[in-house]
Amino acid sequence: MINWNLPSQLVYAPFSVLSLIIVLTNPESIPRQYSMKLLLWQDGQPISEEEITFDGNTHFQLGGDESAVFYSGVSSPITSAVLEMSVFNDIGECIDSVTCTLIPAVPAATQAMYSLPALFGLAMISSFIIGGG
């Protein structure tokens, strides 16, 4: 139902921009409403959560058996974390997700100087755009 171009693990340097290509498919034959969130987890705790908006709306519709492609970029000052994209149905239940474990590209001692408050854990570089089905 949801796939993206990131591997399950990725060596990541703080503030590097990850280009995202996300494909979401409605496996049902009728139209459905969906929403998406991008989360950053560290030590099993969510440290950043961003609700994805589409033209100012948090929900979007996919026709029956339709797919949509979303393009974006994301950057974080934090490594040693898990990046997750989750898809929710119209009643707010998480129905699918994909993850990528970010592995530090620099030693832990050097990484400490990049630490910022959790509020700055994740930054969307551009908005998602429905690319077609």
GISULUR-V25940 format. One record per run of one state. SS is the DSSP state (A for helix, B for strand, O for the rest). FROM is the first residue (numbers start at 0). TO is the last residue. If there is no record, write none. Layout:
[[SS	FROM	TO] [SS	FROM	TO]]
This chain:
[[O	0	0] [B	1	3] [O	4	7] [B	8	11] [O	12	15] [B	16	24] [O	25	30] [B	31	41] [O	42	43] [B	44	50] [O	51	52] [B	53	53] [O	54	55] [B	56	56] [O	57	58] [B	59	61] [O	62	65] [B	66	74] [O	75	79] [B	80	87] [O	88	92] [B	93	103] [O	104	106] [A	107	113] [O	114	116] [A	117	119] [O	120	121] [B	122	123] [O	124	132]]
